Every structure is written in C-alpha cells, then in structure tokens.
Amino acid sequence: MMASQLLHKLKKVVTLMVLAGPLVVGLAEALPQSNDRFMQQLGPALVRVAGYMGNGDSGNESPMYGQSSGFFFDRNGLLLTTYSPYVALETKTLCEKFEIELYDGTTRTAGVLAIDPVLDIAILETTPASDNPALDITAPTEVDIAEEVWAVAGRSSGDEPLVFSGRVKAKDETSLYGSGIGDLLINTYMELPEYAYGGPLVNARGEVLGLNIRYPHLDNNGAEVSGEGHAVPVSSIATIYRVLLANPTFEQKWLGFGTRRLSVQEGALTKRLLQRRGGVVIDFVWQEGPAAQSDIRRGDILVEMNGDRVLTTTHFKRMLFDTANETTIDLKLIRDGSILSTRSLVQTRPRWAAP
C-alpha cells in the first residue's frame, strides 16, 4: 500500500488555525520554561538541509539547487524534511546529493531513504553519531484553543533557530478546505519563509506537533491564500513512516512514466473505444527511462497491462508492485483516438527519478 492511499484514513486529524499574526523571536525568549532543558531537547536536533543536482557539492561546478530546515527524529541518523524544494518540476529530477548542517556548524552528507510527494515529506538518512539527538514524533499531542505554538526553522553556522509564533483555534476541516489533502494538515495563520519549511511545529513544552510544509491553499477562485502555514501532524507522519519503510521509494518498480487519473472527457473516450471504463493517463515520461525507449508518450491512456485491465492509478501501482524487476510487459494504450500496443521493461526506480 502506498502512503498516499492512507490519506482517507487520516482525516480525523484536528485542523488548527493560528489567530495571532506571525512573530519572529529567538528560541530562548519564545519558550521561557526551562530554557536550558528545551535547548538541549530541540535545538541540537535541528538542521539546515541543502540539495545538489548530480553528485556535486558546494565546492565544485554543481550549485546548490534547494534548501530547507529539517530535524532528526531517530537516533540512528534519520531526519525529516520537506520534499518539494529538491525536485526540478520540468524534468522530475530529484537532487542526488544532500548536505546537512548541524546546530553546532558541522556538516554531514545524507541520502534519501523515502519520499511521500503527496504530503511533501522526505526522510533522509545520514551517518549517526553517538550523541545524535532526536525529537519525539511518536506521541501525538492535543492542542488547546488559544494555545500558542511555534514553527521552528533550522539555521546554519550554529546560530539559534528562528521561531514563528501564534495562537491556535480548532477549526472544522471540511469548511476550511472542502476537499484534497489540506484537511489532514495543521493549518496555521503564519506565512513562513522558504528556509522554515521542513522544520517542526511545536508547543510551549517543546513537544513536536507536526512538520512544516509548503501547501498552497487555494480560495474559491483558485488563487493561493496568503498568510497561512501548514504542517503534517505527527500522527500522520508516524503512520506514513511505517508504510514507507515497508516500501522504500527507490526499491519500487518503475516503467519510466508518471500517471494521473482520467478526466471526464478521457473517460468518455475510453468507454467509447473499449465499451468499458477505466485506465490512467501518462502525464510524464522520463527521457532516460524504458517508457521513452518504447515510444510511450505523454497524453497516452494506459488501459491494459499484460492483458489485464488497468482501472485506476492505485490499481496500476498495485499491478506494477506485483511484477518482477527486469520483466518485459505488454501494454495497451489509446493515443489520438486509436488503440495501439507496445512492450516495455520494468526496472527499479533510479535515485534521480522523482516520485
């Protein structure tokens, strides 16, 4: 089961809205209760993440592509950050090298362990140290009305993190979002800078409530609502993490194309040609992948795989999951109103191919 399939099971998460505007404060001033204890608990676990295309780093010809905050959640060197800054959307190419800067200014290289592009989560893995700090994401914490919360950003060169502060109010998720994944998120009325995404959302006790992500919330006219922030609740992260560990991103089967669901018009075309419903649309083809070599094109509708009907995107992922690597498969497609057949090779997803 893919992590995105769990979305409908997670919609009981309470959505929160911050009443006060954002206030940037130093971490010690933001949390007056036992500053020394809190700085030990939270500060050392925060990092700055930088991603580089290819195998480059900051010292050669490959420039930094994206950056964000992040934090360790496991003492074995696992950390959470956000996914979207590290993907070139035009080519769906993922950064291949990551560098993290720790709270004390030291740096380590990291690699991608797993990704959930739907919730904008990336789990990175780096060499653990004996004193590796970690924040607890295993115990979801209730948030009270009017309670103050903080979005915390990792800063480079050992500087204190910056914290964006406001108050919360329970909000009905259906009236707030209507549809989509937004009703799974903690909604905050504080617009964050790019470097703050990937950092934790915490309460006054230093308990982690969620992971700050960039989620464009659109109004009824399709315009992005400004002045808002969003975080994936730790309850959702814990569930998704277990799924991702069982099905690591770069051990998944891959045909070299991405898919989307049929539009109404595409569904009608499929029914007219095949006298049945179902299928998925090829919405992206990696030029270096097996699909391109088989002349599969963007806009094709995939309707059969090895003689079995393809019903939905979820059904197709399950079919692909059940197929052995390095297997050549038969595909039936609809292109420009005609039915055609081709063959393609199932491979393991390469690390540069963004999900």
Buried (B, 14 or more C-beta within 10 A) or exposed (E): EBBBBBBEEBEEBBBBBBEEEBEBBEBBEBBEEEBEEBBEBBBBBBBBBBBBBBEBBEEEEBEBBBBBBBBBBBBEBBBBBBBBBBBBEEBBBBBBBBBBBBBEEEBBEBEBBBBBBBBBBBBBBBEBEEEBBBBEBEEBBEBEEEBBBBBBBBBBEEEBBBBBBBBBBEBEBEEBBEEEBBBBBBBBBBBBEBBBBBBBBBBBEBBBBBBBBBBEBEEEEEEEEEEBBBBBBBBBBBBBBEBBEEEBBBEBBBBBBBBEEBEEEBBEBBBEBBEEEBBBBBBBBBEEBBBBEBEBBEEBBBBBBEEEBBBBBBBBBBBBEEBEEEEEBEBBBBBEEEEEEBEBBBBEBBEBBBB
